[in-house]
Amino acid sequence: MRADIIEATEFPDLVARYAVRGVPRTIVDDRVAVEGAVPEPNLLDAVLQAAGGRGESA
Amino acid sequence: MHLLREREAEAVRTRLQAVTHPVRLVFFTEGSSGLVIPGRECRSCGETQRLLEDVAGCSDRVTLEVHDRFGDPGAFTAYGIDRVPGLALVGASDYGIRYYGLPAGYEFATLLETIVDVGRGSADLAPETRTALATLPRALESRARA
């Protein structure tokens, strides 16, 4: 697993590509998006969802 | 010119005492050699580099390496860096953590906490999270917009 942290204001092309309207927004594997500073279990759910449909986003 | 004032530098020195393994801040920039593409100048590269120099100066265990896109494109490929300013935070191993942009304001805390995690070789994840992640079948990429 790798993690890229992006300053949204500096990369408008990525903001457009990932439909970022607020931050933080976390995108896993280009497929699952999580809005806001959510608790750890919610991020885990997103990762599991992206990995193969396991877990549910809260 | 320092970007961190003495009081801030003191707070950073204190926080970085939690770092137990050497951390390399591998910084990727362009234009440091004076060569730039007109219209595509990296506006935050210089300020980011100065900030990272200040941070590295706050701990004997944190070092800064600088690679310029035009002088050292191979390093960009080696670390999987595709934008500037880009930063790879590397500890006892490369955990795949990259930061793009100027880590100022609220995000300065993000930078510090990431350095500490990398320098401890551990993140404060719940045991259930670690167990679940250990079952992942393949590499994932997580992009967080700050």
N, CA and C atoms of all chains as a GROMACS GRO file, in nm:
protein
  612
    1MET      N    1   0.085  -0.120   0.000
    1MET     CA    2   0.000   0.000   0.000
    1MET      C    3   0.089   0.125   0.000
    2ARG      N    4   0.046   0.224  -0.076
    2ARG     CA    5   0.118   0.352  -0.071
    2ARG      C    6   0.017   0.463  -0.050
    3ALA      N    7   0.063   0.574  -0.001
    3ALA     CA    8  -0.027   0.686   0.030
    3ALA      C    9   0.031   0.814  -0.026
    4ASP      N   10  -0.048   0.886  -0.103
    4ASP     CA   11  -0.011   1.018  -0.153
    4ASP      C   12  -0.096   1.123  -0.083
    5ILE      N   13  -0.031   1.221  -0.024
    5ILE     CA   14  -0.101   1.332   0.040
    5ILE      C   15  -0.085   1.454  -0.052
    6ILE      N   16  -0.197   1.513  -0.091
    6ILE     CA   17  -0.194   1.617  -0.194
    6ILE      C   18  -0.252   1.749  -0.140
    7GLU      N   19  -0.178   1.856  -0.160
    7GLU     CA   20  -0.230   1.989  -0.129
    7GLU      C   21  -0.325   2.029  -0.242
    8ALA      N   22  -0.454   2.029  -0.214
    8ALA     CA   23  -0.552   2.047  -0.321
    8ALA      C   24  -0.534   2.180  -0.396
    9THR      N   25  -0.500   2.286  -0.325
    9THR     CA   26  -0.493   2.416  -0.390
    9THR      C   27  -0.382   2.423  -0.495
   10GLU      N   28  -0.284   2.334  -0.484
   10GLU     CA   29  -0.171   2.342  -0.576
   10GLU      C   30  -0.187   2.253  -0.699
   11PHE      N   31  -0.284   2.163  -0.696
   11PHE     CA   32  -0.297   2.070  -0.807
   11PHE      C   33  -0.441   2.066  -0.858
   12PRO      N   34  -0.485   2.172  -0.926
   12PRO     CA   35  -0.624   2.180  -0.971
   12PRO      C   36  -0.664   2.068  -1.066
   13ASP      N   37  -0.570   2.012  -1.139
   13ASP     CA   38  -0.605   1.903  -1.230
   13ASP      C   39  -0.651   1.780  -1.151
   14LEU      N   40  -0.588   1.755  -1.037
   14LEU     CA   41  -0.629   1.641  -0.954
   14LEU      C   42  -0.761   1.671  -0.884
   15VAL      N   43  -0.782   1.797  -0.846
   15VAL     CA   44  -0.909   1.837  -0.784
   15VAL      C   45  -1.024   1.809  -0.881
   16ALA      N   46  -1.002   1.843  -1.007
   16ALA     CA   47  -1.106   1.819  -1.108
   16ALA      C   48  -1.124   1.669  -1.132
   17ARG      N   49  -1.011   1.599  -1.144
   17ARG     CA   50  -1.018   1.456  -1.176
   17ARG      C   51  -1.091   1.377  -1.068
   18TYR      N   52  -1.070   1.415  -0.940
   18TYR     CA   53  -1.130   1.340  -0.831
   18TYR      C   54  -1.251   1.410  -0.770
   19ALA      N   55  -1.303   1.511  -0.841
   19ALA     CA   56  -1.426   1.580  -0.798
   19ALA      C   57  -1.417   1.626  -0.652
   20VAL      N   58  -1.306   1.691  -0.619
   20VAL     CA   59  -1.286   1.737  -0.481
   20VAL      C   60  -1.359   1.870  -0.460
   21ARG      N   61  -1.457   1.869  -0.368
   21ARG     CA   62  -1.528   1.993  -0.336
   21ARG      C   63  -1.495   2.040  -0.196
   22GLY      N   64  -1.439   1.953  -0.117
   22GLY     CA   65  -1.396   1.988   0.017
   22GLY      C   66  -1.284   1.895   0.059
   23VAL      N   67  -1.210   1.936   0.162
   23VAL     CA   68  -1.100   1.853   0.209
   23VAL      C   69  -1.115   1.826   0.359
   24PRO      N   70  -1.063   1.718   0.408
   24PRO     CA   71  -0.993   1.616   0.331
   24PRO      C   72  -1.088   1.525   0.255
   25ARG      N   73  -1.044   1.478   0.143
   25ARG     CA   74  -1.116   1.376   0.066
   25ARG      C   75  -1.015   1.266   0.037
   26THR      N   76  -1.051   1.146   0.067
   26THR     CA   77  -0.959   1.034   0.050
   26THR      C   78  -1.012   0.943  -0.061
   27ILE      N   79  -0.927   0.915  -0.156
   27ILE     CA   80  -0.965   0.827  -0.265
   27ILE      C   81  -0.876   0.703  -0.259
   28VAL      N   82  -0.939   0.588  -0.257
   28VAL     CA   83  -0.863   0.463  -0.248
   28VAL      C   84  -0.870   0.392  -0.382
   29ASP      N   85  -0.750   0.369  -0.437
   29ASP     CA   86  -0.740   0.289  -0.558
   29ASP      C   87  -0.822   0.348  -0.674
   30ASP      N   88  -0.842   0.479  -0.675
   30ASP     CA   89  -0.918   0.547  -0.780
   30ASP      C   90  -1.066   0.506  -0.783
   31ARG      N   91  -1.114   0.435  -0.680
   31ARG     CA   92  -1.249   0.379  -0.690
   31ARG      C   93  -1.342   0.419  -0.576
   32VAL      N   94  -1.288   0.424  -0.456
   32VAL     CA   95  -1.371   0.451  -0.339
   32VAL      C   96  -1.330   0.584  -0.278
   33ALA      N   97  -1.427   0.672  -0.253
   33ALA     CA   98  -1.397   0.805  -0.198
   33ALA      C   99  -1.461   0.819  -0.060
   34VAL      N  100  -1.389   0.887   0.028
   34VAL     CA  101  -1.438   0.914   0.163
   34VAL      C  102  -1.428   1.064   0.188
   35GLU      N  103  -1.541   1.123   0.229
   35GLU     CA  104  -1.543   1.268   0.256
   35GLU      C  105  -1.516   1.295   0.403
   36GLY      N  106  -1.431   1.390   0.430
   36GLY     CA  107  -1.414   1.438   0.566
   36GLY      C  108  -1.312   1.361   0.648
   37ALA      N  109  -1.286   1.415   0.767
   37ALA     CA  110  -1.190   1.352   0.858
   37ALA      C  111  -1.263   1.245   0.938
   38VAL      N  112  -1.285   1.130   0.878
   38VAL     CA  113  -1.367   1.025   0.938
   38VAL      C  114  -1.284   0.940   1.033
   39PRO      N  115  -1.351   0.867   1.124
   39PRO     CA  116  -1.278   0.778   1.215
   39PRO      C  117  -1.208   0.664   1.140
   40GLU      N  118  -1.110   0.608   1.206
   40GLU     CA  119  -1.028   0.503   1.144
   40GLU      C  120  -1.109   0.386   1.086
   41PRO      N  121  -1.211   0.336   1.155
   41PRO     CA  122  -1.287   0.223   1.097
   41PRO      C  123  -1.350   0.257   0.962
   42ASN      N  124  -1.389   0.383   0.943
   42ASN     CA  125  -1.449   0.422   0.815
   42ASN      C  126  -1.345   0.418   0.703
   43LEU      N  127  -1.224   0.462   0.735
   43LEU     CA  128  -1.118   0.456   0.634
   43LEU      C  129  -1.084   0.310   0.602
   44LEU      N  130  -1.082   0.228   0.705
   44LEU     CA  131  -1.055   0.086   0.682
   44LEU      C  132  -1.162   0.026   0.591
   45ASP      N  133  -1.288   0.061   0.616
   45ASP     CA  134  -1.396   0.010   0.531
   45ASP      C  135  -1.373   0.048   0.385
   46ALA      N  136  -1.330   0.173   0.364
   46ALA     CA  137  -1.305   0.218   0.227
   46ALA      C  138  -1.195   0.137   0.162
   47VAL      N  139  -1.090   0.108   0.239
   47VAL     CA  140  -0.978   0.031   0.186
   47VAL      C  141  -1.024  -0.112   0.152
   48LEU      N  142  -1.101  -0.171   0.242
   48LEU     CA  143  -1.148  -0.308   0.218
   48LEU      C  144  -1.244  -0.313   0.099
   49GLN      N  145  -1.326  -0.209   0.090
   49GLN     CA  146  -1.419  -0.201  -0.024
   49GLN      C  147  -1.340  -0.196  -0.155
   50ALA      N  148  -1.240  -0.111  -0.158
   50ALA     CA  149  -1.159  -0.097  -0.280
   50ALA      C  150  -1.085  -0.226  -0.312
   51ALA      N  151  -1.050  -0.299  -0.208
   51ALA     CA  152  -0.970  -0.420  -0.227
   51ALA      C  153  -1.052  -0.537  -0.280
   52GLY      N  154  -1.184  -0.523  -0.279
   52GLY     CA  155  -1.257  -0.635  -0.336
   52GLY      C  156  -1.398  -0.652  -0.286
   53GLY      N  157  -1.460  -0.541  -0.250
   53GLY     CA  158  -1.601  -0.549  -0.217
   53GLY      C  159  -1.630  -0.587  -0.075
   54ARG      N  160  -1.523  -0.612   0.006
   54ARG     CA  161  -1.550  -0.643   0.146
   54ARG      C  162  -1.565  -0.513   0.224
   55GLY      N  163  -1.646  -0.514   0.326
   55GLY     CA  164  -1.665  -0.395   0.410
   55GLY      C  165  -1.766  -0.301   0.350
   56GLU      N  166  -1.826  -0.222   0.432
   56GLU     CA  167  -1.926  -0.124   0.389
   56GLU      C  168  -1.882   0.013   0.435
   57SER      N  169  -1.895   0.112   0.347
   57SER     CA  170  -1.866   0.248   0.391
   57SER      C  171  -1.974   0.295   0.487
   58ALA      N  172  -1.932   0.352   0.598
   58ALA     CA  173  -2.031   0.400   0.696
   58ALA      C  174  -2.086   0.533   0.651
   59MET      N  175   1.717   3.232   0.472
   59MET     CA  176   1.611   3.283   0.559
   59MET      C  177   1.530   3.166   0.616
   60HIS      N  178   1.511   3.164   0.745
   60HIS     CA  179   1.434   3.057   0.806
   60HIS      C  180   1.285   3.087   0.799
   61LEU      N  181   1.207   2.982   0.771
   61LEU     CA  182   1.062   2.999   0.772
   61LEU      C  183   1.005   2.973   0.912
   62LEU      N  184   1.073   2.886   0.987
   62LEU     CA  185   1.029   2.859   1.124
   62LEU      C  186   1.093   2.961   1.219
   63ARG      N  187   1.010   3.027   1.297
   63ARG     CA  188   1.065   3.115   1.401
   63ARG      C  189   1.117   3.029   1.515
   64GLU      N  190   1.200   3.089   1.600
   64GLU     CA  191   1.266   3.011   1.704
   64GLU      C  192   1.167   2.936   1.792
   65ARG      N  193   1.059   3.002   1.826
   65ARG     CA  194   0.960   2.937   1.913
   65ARG      C  195   0.899   2.814   1.843
   66GLU      N  196   0.871   2.830   1.714
   66GLU     CA  197   0.817   2.717   1.638
   66GLU      C  198   0.922   2.606   1.624
   67ALA      N  199   1.046   2.647   1.597
   67ALA     CA  200   1.154   2.549   1.582
   67ALA      C  201   1.171   2.470   1.710
   68GLU      N  202   1.156   2.536   1.823
   68GLU     CA  203   1.170   2.466   1.951
   68GLU      C  204   1.060   2.359   1.967
   69ALA      N  205   0.938   2.396   1.927
   69ALA     CA  206   0.827   2.300   1.933
   69ALA      C  207   0.853   2.181   1.840
   70VAL      N  208   0.909   2.210   1.722
   70VAL     CA  209   0.940   2.103   1.626
   70VAL      C  210   1.050   2.012   1.683
   71ARG      N  211   1.152   2.073   1.742
   71ARG     CA  212   1.261   1.993   1.802
   71ARG      C  213   1.205   1.898   1.908
   72THR      N  214   1.115   1.950   1.989
   72THR     CA  215   1.055   1.868   2.095
   72THR      C  216   0.976   1.752   2.035
   73ARG      N  217   0.894   1.782   1.933
   73ARG     CA  218   0.811   1.677   1.872
   73ARG      C  219   0.896   1.570   1.806
   74LEU      N  220   1.005   1.612   1.743
   74LEU     CA  221   1.088   1.518   1.667
   74LEU      C  222   1.176   1.432   1.758
   75GLN      N  223   1.172   1.458   1.888
   75GLN     CA  224   1.244   1.370   1.980
   75GLN      C  225   1.183   1.230   1.981
   76ALA      N  226   1.059   1.220   1.933
   76ALA     CA  227   0.993   1.089   1.926
   76ALA      C  228   1.048   1.004   1.812
   77VAL      N  229   1.128   1.064   1.725
   77VAL     CA  230   1.186   0.990   1.613
   77VAL      C  231   1.301   0.903   1.664
   78THR      N  232   1.293   0.772   1.640
   78THR     CA  233   1.397   0.682   1.691
   78THR      C  234   1.486   0.625   1.581
   79HIS      N  235   1.435   0.619   1.457
   79HIS     CA  236   1.515   0.572   1.344
   79HIS      C  237   1.545   0.691   1.253
   80PRO      N  238   1.655   0.688   1.180
   80PRO     CA  239   1.682   0.796   1.085
   80PRO      C  240   1.569   0.809   0.982
   81VAL      N  241   1.534   0.933   0.949
   81VAL     CA  242   1.432   0.962   0.848
   81VAL      C  243   1.496   1.045   0.739
   82ARG      N  244   1.475   1.000   0.614
   82ARG     CA  245   1.523   1.078   0.500
   82ARG      C  246   1.404   1.149   0.437
   83LEU      N  247   1.414   1.281   0.428
   83LEU     CA  248   1.316   1.359   0.354
   83LEU      C  249   1.374   1.372   0.213
   84VAL      N  250   1.321   1.294   0.121
   84VAL     CA  251   1.374   1.295  -0.016
   84VAL      C  252   1.285   1.389  -0.096
   85PHE      N  253   1.338   1.507  -0.125
   85PHE     CA  254   1.259   1.616  -0.181
   85PHE      C  255   1.282   1.629  -0.331
   86PHE      N  256   1.174   1.647  -0.404
   86PHE     CA  257   1.179   1.657  -0.550
   86PHE      C  258   1.129   1.794  -0.592
   87THR      N  259   1.212   1.861  -0.672
   87THR     CA  260   1.182   1.999  -0.709
   87THR      C  261   1.216   2.019  -0.856
   88GLU      N  262   1.195   2.138  -0.903
   88GLU     CA  263   1.249   2.175  -1.034
   88GLU      C  264   1.279   2.323  -1.032
   89GLY      N  265   1.376   2.361  -1.112
   89GLY     CA  266   1.411   2.501  -1.117
   89GLY      C  267   1.522   2.539  -1.024
   90SER      N  268   1.569   2.446  -0.940
   90SER     CA  269   1.676   2.481  -0.847
   90SER      C  270   1.806   2.510  -0.922
   91SER      N  271   1.815   2.456  -1.044
   91SER     CA  272   1.934   2.480  -1.124
   91SER      C  273   1.919   2.607  -1.208
   92GLY      N  274   1.802   2.670  -1.200
   92GLY     CA  275   1.777   2.790  -1.280
   92GLY      C  276   1.703   2.758  -1.408
   93LEU      N  277   1.693   2.629  -1.441
   93LEU     CA  278   1.624   2.586  -1.563
   93LEU      C  279   1.476   2.567  -1.533
   94VAL      N  280   1.390   2.641  -1.603
   94VAL     CA  281   1.246   2.626  -1.583
   94VAL      C  282   1.176   2.625  -1.718
   95ILE      N  283   1.056   2.569  -1.720
   95ILE     CA  284   0.973   2.573  -1.841
   95ILE      C  285   0.882   2.694  -1.828
   96PRO      N  286   0.892   2.793  -1.916
   96PRO     CA  287   0.810   2.914  -1.903
   96PRO      C  288   0.661   2.879  -1.893
   97GLY      N  289   0.594   2.941  -1.797
   97GLY     CA  290   0.453   2.915  -1.776
   97GLY      C  291   0.427   2.797  -1.685
   98ARG      N  292   0.532   2.720  -1.656
   98ARG     CA  293   0.513   2.603  -1.570
   98ARG      C  294   0.607   2.607  -1.449
   99GLU      N  295   0.643   2.729  -1.408
   99GLU     CA  296   0.731   2.741  -1.294
   99GLU      C  297   0.664   2.682  -1.169
  100CYS      N  298   0.743   2.618  -1.088
  100CYS     CA  299   0.690   2.563  -0.962
  100CYS      C  300   0.693   2.675  -0.858
  101ARG      N  301   0.574   2.726  -0.826
  101ARG     CA  302   0.569   2.844  -0.740
  101ARG      C  303   0.597   2.813  -0.593
  102SER      N  304   0.572   2.690  -0.552
  102SER     CA  305   0.590   2.660  -0.410
  102SER      C  306   0.715   2.577  -0.380
  103CYS      N  307   0.792   2.545  -0.484
  103CYS     CA  308   0.908   2.456  -0.463
  103CYS      C  309   1.012   2.519  -0.370
  104GLY      N  310   1.044   2.646  -0.394
  104GLY     CA  311   1.148   2.711  -0.315
  104GLY      C  312   1.110   2.720  -0.168
  105GLU      N  313   0.984   2.759  -0.144
  105GLU     CA  314   0.938   2.774  -0.006
  105GLU      C  315   0.932   2.638   0.064
  106THR      N  316   0.887   2.536  -0.009
  106THR     CA  317   0.882   2.402   0.049
  106THR      C  318   1.021   2.355   0.089
  107GLN      N  319   1.118   2.379   0.000
  107GLN     CA  320   1.255   2.334   0.031
  107GLN      C  321   1.308   2.406   0.155
  108ARG      N  322   1.281   2.536   0.166
  108ARG     CA  323   1.329   2.610   0.284
  108ARG      C  324   1.264   2.556   0.412
  109LEU      N  325   1.136   2.524   0.402
  109LEU     CA  326   1.067   2.471   0.520
  109LEU      C  327   1.127   2.336   0.561
  110LEU      N  328   1.153   2.251   0.461
  110LEU     CA  329   1.209   2.119   0.491
  110LEU      C  330   1.351   2.132   0.547
  111GLU      N  331   1.427   2.231   0.498
  111GLU     CA  332   1.560   2.255   0.554
  111GLU      C  333   1.550   2.291   0.702
  112ASP      N  334   1.452   2.374   0.734
  112ASP     CA  335   1.432   2.411   0.875
  112ASP      C  336   1.396   2.290   0.959
  113VAL      N  337   1.305   2.206   0.907
  113VAL     CA  338   1.261   2.088   0.982
  113VAL      C  339   1.378   1.991   1.002
  114ALA      N  340   1.455   1.967   0.895
  114ALA     CA  341   1.568   1.875   0.907
  114ALA      C  342   1.670   1.929   1.007
  115GLY      N  343   1.678   2.060   1.018
  115GLY     CA  344   1.771   2.121   1.113
  115GLY      C  345   1.728   2.105   1.258
  116CYS      N  346   1.608   2.056   1.278
  116CYS     CA  347   1.555   2.042   1.414
  116CYS      C  348   1.580   1.904   1.474
  117SER      N  349   1.638   1.812   1.397
  117SER     CA  350   1.664   1.678   1.451
  117SER      C  351   1.786   1.618   1.382
  118ASP      N  352   1.873   1.558   1.462
  118ASP     CA  353   1.991   1.490   1.407
  118ASP      C  354   1.950   1.365   1.330
  119ARG      N  355   1.828   1.318   1.354
  119ARG     CA  356   1.785   1.193   1.289
  119ARG      C  357   1.711   1.219   1.159
  120VAL      N  358   1.688   1.345   1.125
  120VAL     CA  359   1.614   1.378   1.003
  120VAL      C  360   1.708   1.448   0.905
  121THR      N  361   1.719   1.392   0.785
  121THR     CA  362   1.805   1.453   0.684
  121THR      C  363   1.725   1.484   0.558
  122LEU      N  364   1.772   1.581   0.484
  122LEU     CA  365   1.706   1.625   0.362
  122LEU      C  366   1.794   1.597   0.241
  123GLU      N  367   1.734   1.534   0.140
  123GLU     CA  368   1.802   1.515   0.011
  123GLU      C  369   1.720   1.589  -0.094
  124VAL      N  370   1.786   1.656  -0.186
  124VAL     CA  371   1.715   1.734  -0.287
  124VAL      C  372   1.748   1.681  -0.426
  125HIS      N  373   1.643   1.653  -0.504
  125HIS     CA  374   1.661   1.609  -0.642
  125HIS      C  375   1.586   1.704  -0.735
  126ASP      N  376   1.654   1.751  -0.839
  126ASP     CA  377   1.590   1.840  -0.936
  126ASP      C  378   1.546   1.760  -1.058
  127ARG      N  379   1.426   1.791  -1.105
  127ARG     CA  380   1.368   1.715  -1.216
  127ARG      C  381   1.459   1.713  -1.339
  128PHE      N  382   1.526   1.825  -1.364
  128PHE     CA  383   1.606   1.833  -1.486
  128PHE      C  384   1.746   1.775  -1.467
  129GLY      N  385   1.793   1.776  -1.344
  129GLY     CA  386   1.927   1.726  -1.320
  129GLY      C  387   1.930   1.578  -1.282
  130ASP      N  388   1.818   1.528  -1.232
  130ASP     CA  389   1.818   1.394  -1.175
  130ASP      C  390   1.684   1.324  -1.198
  131PRO      N  391   1.644   1.309  -1.324
  131PRO     CA  392   1.512   1.250  -1.350
  131PRO      C  393   1.503   1.105  -1.303
  132GLY      N  394   1.615   1.035  -1.295
  132GLY     CA  395   1.614   0.896  -1.253
  132GLY      C  396   1.561   0.879  -1.111
  133ALA      N  397   1.592   0.977  -1.025
  133ALA     CA  398   1.544   0.968  -0.886
  133ALA      C  399   1.393   0.980  -0.881
  134PHE      N  400   1.335   1.062  -0.970
  134PHE     CA  401   1.189   1.076  -0.974
  134PHE      C  402   1.125   0.940  -1.004
  135THR      N  403   1.183   0.872  -1.102
  135THR     CA  404   1.131   0.742  -1.140
  135THR      C  405   1.148   0.642  -1.026
  136ALA      N  406   1.265   0.644  -0.964
  136ALA     CA  407   1.295   0.547  -0.859
  136ALA      C  408   1.198   0.558  -0.742
  137TYR      N  409   1.155   0.681  -0.711
  137TYR     CA  410   1.065   0.701  -0.597
  137TYR      C  411   0.918   0.715  -0.640
  138GLY      N  412   0.892   0.702  -0.769
  138GLY     CA  413   0.753   0.711  -0.816
  138GLY      C  414   0.693   0.848  -0.796
  139ILE      N  415   0.774   0.952  -0.812
  139ILE     CA  416   0.729   1.090  -0.794
  139ILE      C  417   0.692   1.148  -0.930
  140ASP      N  418   0.570   1.203  -0.942
  140ASP     CA  419   0.528   1.255  -1.071
  140ASP      C  420   0.494   1.404  -1.068
  141ARG      N  421   0.509   1.468  -0.954
  141ARG     CA  422   0.476   1.611  -0.945
  141ARG      C  423   0.575   1.681  -0.853
  142VAL      N  424   0.583   1.813  -0.869
  142VAL     CA  425   0.664   1.892  -0.778
  142VAL      C  426   0.581   2.005  -0.718
  143PRO      N  427   0.610   2.048  -0.595
  143PRO     CA  428   0.708   1.985  -0.507
  143PRO      C  429   0.658   1.851  -0.455
  144GLY      N  430   0.747   1.752  -0.457
  144GLY     CA  431   0.711   1.619  -0.409
  144GLY      C  432   0.808   1.575  -0.300
  145LEU      N  433   0.757   1.496  -0.208
  145LEU     CA  434   0.841   1.453  -0.095
  145LEU      C  435   0.815   1.307  -0.066
  146ALA      N  436   0.923   1.228  -0.060
  146ALA     CA  437   0.913   1.090  -0.013
  146ALA      C  438   0.968   1.087   0.129
  147LEU      N  439   0.890   1.031   0.221
  147LEU     CA  440   0.936   1.022   0.360
  147LEU      C  441   0.980   0.879   0.384
  148VAL      N  442   1.111   0.861   0.404
  148VAL     CA  443   1.166   0.726   0.408
  148VAL      C  444   1.235   0.702   0.543
  149GLY      N  445   1.194   0.595   0.610
  149GLY     CA  446   1.254   0.561   0.738
  149GLY      C  447   1.339   0.436   0.726
  150ALA      N  448   1.323   0.344   0.820
  150ALA     CA  449   1.399   0.219   0.816
  150ALA      C  450   1.371   0.146   0.685
  151SER      N  451   1.251   0.168   0.631
  151SER     CA  452   1.222   0.125   0.494
  151SER      C  453   1.132   0.231   0.430
  152ASP      N  454   1.108   0.214   0.300
  152ASP     CA  455   1.019   0.309   0.231
  152ASP      C  456   0.876   0.257   0.246
  153TYR      N  457   0.798   0.328   0.326
  153TYR     CA  458   0.660   0.284   0.351
  153TYR      C  459   0.563   0.332   0.243
  154GLY      N  460   0.617   0.399   0.141
  154GLY     CA  461   0.532   0.442   0.030
  154GLY      C  462   0.455   0.569   0.056
  155ILE      N  463   0.503   0.651   0.149
  155ILE     CA  464   0.432   0.774   0.182
  155ILE      C  465   0.492   0.891   0.105
  156ARG      N  466   0.406   0.961   0.031
  156ARG     CA  467   0.449   1.076  -0.048
  156ARG      C  468   0.363   1.197  -0.013
  157TYR      N  469   0.423   1.315  -0.018
  157TYR     CA  470   0.349   1.439   0.009
  157TYR      C  471   0.374   1.534  -0.108
  158TYR      N  472   0.266   1.584  -0.164
  158TYR     CA  473   0.280   1.676  -0.278
  158TYR      C  474   0.227   1.813  -0.240
  159GLY      N  475   0.308   1.916  -0.262
  159GLY     CA  476   0.267   2.052  -0.229
  159GLY      C  477   0.342   2.105  -0.108
  160LEU      N  478   0.307   2.228  -0.071
  160LEU     CA  479   0.372   2.294   0.042
  160LEU      C  480   0.298   2.258   0.171
  161PRO      N  481   0.365   2.189   0.264
  161PRO     CA  482   0.298   2.150   0.389
  161PRO      C  483   0.298   2.263   0.491
  162ALA      N  484   0.219   2.364   0.464
  162ALA     CA  485   0.213   2.481   0.552
  162ALA      C  486   0.078   2.483   0.624
  163GLY      N  487   0.065   2.572   0.720
  163GLY     CA  488  -0.061   2.586   0.793
  163GLY      C  489  -0.093   2.458   0.868
  164TYR      N  490  -0.221   2.415   0.860
  164TYR     CA  491  -0.262   2.293   0.929
  164TYR      C  492  -0.178   2.174   0.884
  165GLU      N  493  -0.139   2.174   0.759
  165GLU     CA  494  -0.070   2.058   0.705
  165GLU      C  495   0.073   2.045   0.754
  166PHE      N  496   0.124   2.149   0.819
  166PHE     CA  497   0.256   2.134   0.879
  166PHE      C  498   0.253   2.027   0.988
  167ALA      N  499   0.142   2.023   1.062
  167ALA     CA  500   0.126   1.918   1.164
  167ALA      C  501   0.120   1.781   1.098
  168THR      N  502   0.054   1.772   0.982
  168THR     CA  503   0.050   1.645   0.908
  168THR      C  504   0.191   1.599   0.874
  169LEU      N  505   0.272   1.694   0.827
  169LEU     CA  506   0.411   1.661   0.792
  169LEU      C  507   0.486   1.609   0.915
  170LEU      N  508   0.475   1.681   1.026
  170LEU     CA  509   0.548   1.641   1.147
  170LEU      C  510   0.505   1.504   1.196
  171GLU      N  511   0.374   1.481   1.200
  171GLU     CA  512   0.325   1.352   1.250
  171GLU      C  513   0.366   1.239   1.158
  172THR      N  514   0.371   1.267   1.029
  172THR     CA  515   0.415   1.163   0.934
  172THR      C  516   0.563   1.133   0.955
  173ILE      N  517   0.644   1.236   0.977
  173ILE     CA  518   0.787   1.214   1.005
  173ILE      C  519   0.803   1.128   1.130
  174VAL      N  520   0.723   1.159   1.233
  174VAL     CA  521   0.732   1.084   1.359
  174VAL      C  522   0.692   0.937   1.337
  175ASP      N  523   0.582   0.914   1.265
  175ASP     CA  524   0.539   0.777   1.238
  175ASP      C  525   0.647   0.700   1.161
  176VAL      N  526   0.700   0.763   1.057
  176VAL     CA  527   0.803   0.699   0.975
  176VAL      C  528   0.928   0.675   1.060
  177GLY      N  529   0.959   0.769   1.147
  177GLY     CA  530   1.079   0.759   1.231
  177GLY      C  531   1.062   0.663   1.348
  178ARG      N  532   0.939   0.624   1.378
  178ARG     CA  533   0.916   0.521   1.479
  178ARG      C  534   0.896   0.386   1.412
  179GLY      N  535   0.871   0.392   1.280
  179GLY     CA  536   0.842   0.268   1.207
  179GLY      C  537   0.708   0.210   1.244
  180SER      N  538   0.616   0.298   1.292
  180SER     CA  539   0.488   0.248   1.340
  180SER      C  540   0.385   0.361   1.336
  181ALA      N  541   0.260   0.323   1.313
  181ALA     CA  542   0.150   0.420   1.319
  181ALA      C  543   0.054   0.373   1.428
  182ASP      N  544  -0.020   0.467   1.484
  182ASP     CA  545  -0.111   0.433   1.594
  182ASP      C  546  -0.242   0.376   1.541
  183LEU      N  547  -0.235   0.260   1.480
  183LEU     CA  548  -0.357   0.197   1.428
  183LEU      C  549  -0.411   0.098   1.531
  184ALA      N  550  -0.543   0.082   1.531
  184ALA     CA  551  -0.607  -0.014   1.621
  184ALA      C  552  -0.568  -0.157   1.579
  185PRO      N  553  -0.560  -0.249   1.674
  185PRO     CA  554  -0.526  -0.388   1.641
  185PRO      C  555  -0.618  -0.448   1.535
  186GLU      N  556  -0.749  -0.413   1.542
  186GLU     CA  557  -0.843  -0.467   1.442
  186GLU      C  558  -0.809  -0.418   1.302
  187THR      N  559  -0.764  -0.291   1.294
  187THR     CA  560  -0.726  -0.234   1.164
  187THR      C  561  -0.605  -0.308   1.108
  188ARG      N  562  -0.507  -0.332   1.193
  188ARG     CA  563  -0.386  -0.403   1.146
  188ARG      C  564  -0.421  -0.543   1.097
  189THR      N  565  -0.507  -0.612   1.172
  189THR     CA  566  -0.547  -0.748   1.134
  189THR      C  567  -0.615  -0.748   0.998
  190ALA      N  568  -0.707  -0.652   0.980
  190ALA     CA  569  -0.781  -0.646   0.854
  190ALA      C  570  -0.688  -0.611   0.738
  191LEU      N  571  -0.596  -0.518   0.759
  191LEU     CA  572  -0.507  -0.476   0.650
  191LEU      C  573  -0.411  -0.588   0.612
  192ALA      N  574  -0.377  -0.673   0.708
  192ALA     CA  575  -0.283  -0.782   0.680
  192ALA      C  576  -0.342  -0.882   0.581
  193THR      N  577  -0.474  -0.878   0.563
  193THR     CA  578  -0.537  -0.974   0.472
  193THR      C  579  -0.547  -0.920   0.330
  194LEU      N  580  -0.507  -0.794   0.308
  194LEU     CA  581  -0.522  -0.734   0.175
  194LEU      C  582  -0.440  -0.810   0.072
  195PRO      N  583  -0.499  -0.839  -0.041
  195PRO     CA  584  -0.431  -0.922  -0.139
  195PRO      C  585  -0.329  -0.849  -0.226
  196ARG      N  586  -0.340  -0.719  -0.241
  196ARG     CA  587  -0.250  -0.652  -0.336
  196ARG      C  588  -0.232  -0.507  -0.297
  197ALA      N  589  -0.139  -0.442  -0.366
  197ALA     CA  590  -0.108  -0.304  -0.332
  197ALA      C  591  -0.226  -0.212  -0.362
  198LEU      N  592  -0.244  -0.119  -0.276
  198LEU     CA  593  -0.349  -0.018  -0.294
  198LEU      C  594  -0.285   0.120  -0.292
  199GLU      N  595  -0.351   0.211  -0.355
  199GLU     CA  596  -0.304   0.349  -0.348
  199GLU      C  597  -0.411   0.434  -0.282
  200SER      N  598  -0.372   0.508  -0.184
  200SER     CA  599  -0.465   0.596  -0.115
  200SER      C  600  -0.421   0.739  -0.139
  201ARG      N  601  -0.508   0.815  -0.199
  201ARG     CA  602  -0.474   0.956  -0.223
  201ARG      C  603  -0.559   1.043  -0.132
  202ALA      N  604  -0.498   1.121  -0.052
  202ALA     CA  605  -0.571   1.211   0.039
  202ALA      C  606  -0.545   1.355  -0.002
  203ARG      N  607  -0.654   1.424  -0.030
  203ARG     CA  608  -0.640   1.566  -0.064
  203ARG      C  609  -0.637   1.646   0.064
  204ALA      N  610  -0.537   1.726   0.080
  204ALA     CA  611  -0.528   1.806   0.203
  204ALA      C  612  -0.569   1.950   0.175
   0.00000   0.00000   0.00000
